[in-house]
Amino acid sequence: MIKEVSGDILLTSAQAIAHGVAPNDHFDSGLALSLREEYPSMVKDFRHYCKLHNPEPGGAWIWGSAEGIKIINLLTQEPAKGNGHPGEATLQNVGHALKALAKLVEKENLTSLAIPKLATGVGKLPWEDVKPLLEKHLGDLHIPIYVYSTYVKGQKGEG
Protein backbone atom coordinates (compact mmCIF):
# COMPACT_ATOMS: atom_id res chain seq x y z
CA MET A 1 0.00 0.00 0.00
CA ILE A 2 1.53 3.28 -1.13
CA LYS A 3 0.30 6.37 0.68
CA GLU A 4 1.44 9.97 0.21
CA VAL A 5 1.90 11.86 3.48
CA SER A 6 3.14 15.23 4.71
CA GLY A 7 5.69 15.68 7.45
CA ASP A 8 9.32 15.21 8.41
CA ILE A 9 10.60 11.85 7.14
CA LEU A 10 13.20 11.77 9.93
CA LEU A 11 10.32 11.45 12.41
CA THR A 12 8.75 8.48 10.63
CA SER A 13 7.57 5.40 12.48
CA ALA A 14 8.41 3.28 9.43
CA GLN A 15 11.00 0.54 9.93
CA ALA A 16 13.26 1.92 7.18
CA ILE A 17 13.90 5.14 5.29
CA ALA A 18 14.95 4.96 1.63
CA HIS A 19 16.42 7.92 -0.24
CA GLY A 20 18.40 8.67 -3.39
CA VAL A 21 22.14 9.33 -3.59
CA ALA A 22 25.02 9.02 -6.02
CA PRO A 23 27.92 6.59 -5.72
CA ASN A 24 30.52 8.26 -3.45
CA ASP A 25 27.95 10.94 -2.51
CA HIS A 26 29.03 13.66 -0.06
CA PHE A 27 25.56 13.85 1.56
CA ASP A 28 25.75 17.64 1.44
CA SER A 29 22.22 18.68 0.45
CA GLY A 30 18.57 17.85 0.93
CA LEU A 31 17.50 14.76 2.83
CA ALA A 32 20.99 13.27 2.47
CA LEU A 33 22.41 16.20 4.48
CA SER A 34 19.80 15.71 7.21
CA LEU A 35 20.64 12.01 7.34
CA ARG A 36 24.36 12.80 7.52
CA GLU A 37 23.75 15.11 10.46
CA GLU A 38 21.55 12.55 12.23
CA TYR A 39 23.59 9.42 11.39
CA PRO A 40 27.23 10.38 10.68
CA SER A 41 28.37 6.76 11.03
CA MET A 42 26.05 5.78 8.15
CA VAL A 43 27.89 8.19 5.83
CA LYS A 44 31.26 6.87 6.98
CA ASP A 45 30.11 3.29 6.35
CA PHE A 46 28.68 4.27 2.94
CA ARG A 47 31.99 5.80 1.87
CA HIS A 48 33.79 2.64 2.98
CA TYR A 49 31.28 0.51 1.05
CA CYS A 50 31.80 2.63 -2.08
CA LYS A 51 35.58 2.42 -1.77
CA LEU A 52 35.47 -1.38 -1.50
CA HIS A 53 32.74 -2.11 -4.05
CA ASN A 54 32.75 0.83 -6.48
CA PRO A 55 28.95 0.56 -6.94
CA GLU A 56 27.21 1.56 -10.14
CA PRO A 57 24.06 3.69 -10.26
CA GLY A 58 20.88 1.66 -10.04
CA GLY A 59 21.71 -0.33 -6.92
CA ALA A 60 20.78 -0.12 -3.27
CA TRP A 61 22.75 -0.36 -0.03
CA ILE A 62 21.19 -0.80 3.40
CA TRP A 63 22.67 0.45 6.66
CA GLY A 64 21.50 -0.36 10.15
CA SER A 65 22.30 1.34 13.44
CA ALA A 66 22.77 -0.36 16.78
CA GLU A 67 19.39 1.13 17.75
CA GLY A 68 17.64 -0.61 14.86
CA ILE A 69 17.36 2.35 12.47
CA LYS A 70 17.57 1.22 8.82
CA ILE A 71 18.53 3.60 6.01
CA ILE A 72 18.47 2.40 2.41
CA ASN A 73 20.66 4.40 0.05
CA LEU A 74 19.29 4.12 -3.49
CA LEU A 75 21.89 4.91 -6.14
CA THR A 76 19.65 7.00 -8.36
CA GLN A 77 22.19 9.61 -9.46
CA GLU A 78 25.26 9.47 -11.64
CA PRO A 79 28.64 9.63 -9.85
CA ALA A 80 30.35 12.96 -9.35
CA LYS A 81 32.35 14.34 -12.24
CA GLY A 82 35.35 16.67 -12.03
CA ASN A 83 33.45 19.34 -10.07
CA GLY A 84 32.81 16.94 -7.19
CA HIS A 85 29.02 17.33 -7.34
CA PRO A 86 26.89 14.25 -7.98
CA GLY A 87 25.31 13.98 -11.39
CA GLU A 88 21.59 14.09 -11.95
CA ALA A 89 19.31 11.10 -11.54
CA THR A 90 18.03 9.16 -14.53
CA LEU A 91 14.76 7.28 -14.85
CA GLN A 92 16.75 4.15 -15.73
CA ASN A 93 18.79 4.43 -12.50
CA VAL A 94 15.65 5.09 -10.48
CA GLY A 95 13.90 2.05 -11.98
CA HIS A 96 16.85 -0.25 -11.26
CA ALA A 97 17.26 1.16 -7.74
CA LEU A 98 13.55 0.66 -6.97
CA LYS A 99 13.75 -2.91 -8.23
CA ALA A 100 16.74 -3.47 -5.93
CA LEU A 101 14.77 -1.83 -3.09
CA ALA A 102 11.84 -4.21 -3.57
CA LYS A 103 14.24 -7.17 -3.29
CA LEU A 104 15.83 -5.67 -0.14
CA VAL A 105 12.42 -5.16 1.47
CA GLU A 106 11.63 -8.84 0.99
CA LYS A 107 15.11 -10.11 1.93
CA GLU A 108 15.20 -8.01 5.13
CA ASN A 109 11.53 -8.74 5.96
CA LEU A 110 10.84 -5.04 6.37
CA THR A 111 7.39 -4.21 7.68
CA SER A 112 7.13 -0.56 6.56
CA LEU A 113 9.07 1.96 4.48
CA ALA A 114 9.30 5.74 4.26
CA ILE A 115 10.58 7.36 1.08
CA PRO A 116 10.67 10.94 -0.22
CA LYS A 117 9.59 12.01 -3.70
CA LEU A 118 12.64 10.16 -4.96
CA ALA A 119 15.11 11.84 -7.33
CA THR A 120 13.05 15.03 -7.63
CA GLY A 121 15.29 17.36 -5.59
CA VAL A 122 18.99 17.19 -6.38
CA GLY A 123 18.19 14.45 -8.92
CA LYS A 124 16.06 16.95 -10.88
CA LEU A 125 13.49 14.46 -12.22
CA PRO A 126 9.79 15.36 -12.46
CA TRP A 127 7.66 13.51 -9.89
CA GLU A 128 5.09 12.67 -12.56
CA ASP A 129 7.82 10.57 -14.26
CA VAL A 130 9.15 8.96 -11.08
CA LYS A 131 5.82 8.12 -9.40
CA PRO A 132 4.80 5.45 -11.96
CA LEU A 133 8.17 3.71 -11.45
CA LEU A 134 7.63 3.72 -7.71
CA GLU A 135 4.15 2.25 -8.15
CA LYS A 136 5.43 -0.36 -10.62
CA HIS A 137 8.28 -1.64 -8.44
CA LEU A 138 6.85 -1.17 -4.94
CA GLY A 139 3.10 -1.33 -5.48
CA ASP A 140 2.87 -5.11 -5.05
CA LEU A 141 4.77 -5.17 -1.75
CA HIS A 142 2.42 -6.05 1.08
CA ILE A 143 3.70 -3.41 3.49
CA PRO A 144 2.83 0.23 4.09
CA ILE A 145 5.00 2.55 2.00
CA TYR A 146 4.80 6.19 3.03
CA VAL A 147 5.84 8.67 0.35
CA TYR A 148 6.70 11.95 2.04
CA SER A 149 5.46 14.23 -0.70
CA THR A 150 5.40 17.45 1.32
CA TYR A 151 8.19 18.24 3.79
CA VAL A 152 7.09 19.84 7.04
CA LYS A 153 10.05 20.24 9.40
CA GLY A 154 9.44 18.86 12.88
CA GLN A 155 6.00 17.46 12.05
CA LYS A 156 5.43 13.73 12.33
CA GLY A 157 3.64 12.31 9.29
CA GLU A 158 1.16 9.45 9.27
CA GLY A 159 3.82 6.84 8.58
C-alpha positions in Angstrom: 0.0 0.0 0.0 1.5 3.3 -1.1 0.3 6.4 0.7 1.4 10.0 0.2 1.9 11.9 3.5 3.1 15.2 4.7 5.7 15.7 7.5 9.3 15.2 8.4 10.6 11.9 7.1 13.2 11.8 9.9 10.3 11.4 12.4 8.8 8.5 10.6 7.6 5.4 12.5 8.4 3.3 9.4 11.0 0.5 9.9 13.3 1.9 7.2 13.9 5.1 5.3 15.0 5.0 1.6 16.4 7.9 -0.2 18.4 8.7 -3.4 22.1 9.3 -3.6 25.0 9.0 -6.0 27.9 6.6 -5.7 30.5 8.3 -3.5 28.0 10.9 -2.5 29.0 13.7 -0.1 25.6 13.8 1.6 25.7 17.6 1.4 22.2 18.7 0.4 18.6 17.9 0.9 17.5 14.8 2.8 21.0 13.3 2.5 22.4 16.2 4.5 19.8 15.7 7.2 20.6 12.0 7.3 24.4 12.8 7.5 23.8 15.1 10.5 21.5 12.5 12.2 23.6 9.4 11.4 27.2 10.4 10.7 28.4 6.8 11.0 26.0 5.8 8.1 27.9 8.2 5.8 31.3 6.9 7.0 30.1 3.3 6.3 28.7 4.3 2.9 32.0 5.8 1.9 33.8 2.6 3.0 31.3 0.5 1.0 31.8 2.6 -2.1 35.6 2.4 -1.8 35.5 -1.4 -1.5 32.7 -2.1 -4.1 32.7 0.8 -6.5 29.0 0.6 -6.9 27.2 1.6 -10.1 24.1 3.7 -10.3 20.9 1.7 -10.0 21.7 -0.3 -6.9 20.8 -0.1 -3.3 22.7 -0.4 0.0 21.2 -0.8 3.4 22.7 0.5 6.7 21.5 -0.4 10.1 22.3 1.3 13.4 22.8 -0.4 16.8 19.4 1.1 17.7 17.6 -0.6 14.9 17.4 2.4 12.5 17.6 1.2 8.8 18.5 3.6 6.0 18.5 2.4 2.4 20.7 4.4 0.1 19.3 4.1 -3.5 21.9 4.9 -6.1 19.6 7.0 -8.4 22.2 9.6 -9.5 25.3 9.5 -11.6 28.6 9.6 -9.9 30.3 13.0 -9.4 32.4 14.3 -12.2 35.3 16.7 -12.0 33.4 19.3 -10.1 32.8 16.9 -7.2 29.0 17.3 -7.3 26.9 14.2 -8.0 25.3 14.0 -11.4 21.6 14.1 -12.0 19.3 11.1 -11.5 18.0 9.2 -14.5 14.8 7.3 -14.8 16.8 4.2 -15.7 18.8 4.4 -12.5 15.6 5.1 -10.5 13.9 2.1 -12.0 16.8 -0.2 -11.3 17.3 1.2 -7.7 13.6 0.7 -7.0 13.7 -2.9 -8.2 16.7 -3.5 -5.9 14.8 -1.8 -3.1 11.8 -4.2 -3.6 14.2 -7.2 -3.3 15.8 -5.7 -0.1 12.4 -5.2 1.5 11.6 -8.8 1.0 15.1 -10.1 1.9 15.2 -8.0 5.1 11.5 -8.7 6.0 10.8 -5.0 6.4 7.4 -4.2 7.7 7.1 -0.6 6.6 9.1 2.0 4.5 9.3 5.7 4.3 10.6 7.4 1.1 10.7 10.9 -0.2 9.6 12.0 -3.7 12.6 10.2 -5.0 15.1 11.8 -7.3 13.1 15.0 -7.6 15.3 17.4 -5.6 19.0 17.2 -6.4 18.2 14.4 -8.9 16.1 17.0 -10.9 13.5 14.5 -12.2 9.8 15.4 -12.5 7.7 13.5 -9.9 5.1 12.7 -12.6 7.8 10.6 -14.3 9.1 9.0 -11.1 5.8 8.1 -9.4 4.8 5.4 -12.0 8.2 3.7 -11.5 7.6 3.7 -7.7 4.2 2.2 -8.2 5.4 -0.4 -10.6 8.3 -1.6 -8.4 6.8 -1.2 -4.9 3.1 -1.3 -5.5 2.9 -5.1 -5.0 4.8 -5.2 -1.8 2.4 -6.0 1.1 3.7 -3.4 3.5 2.8 0.2 4.1 5.0 2.6 2.0 4.8 6.2 3.0 5.8 8.7 0.4 6.7 11.9 2.0 5.5 14.2 -0.7 5.4 17.5 1.3 8.2 18.2 3.8 7.1 19.8 7.0 10.1 20.2 9.4 9.4 18.9 12.9 6.0 17.5 12.0 5.4 13.7 12.3 3.6 12.3 9.3 1.2 9.4 9.3 3.8 6.8 8.6 
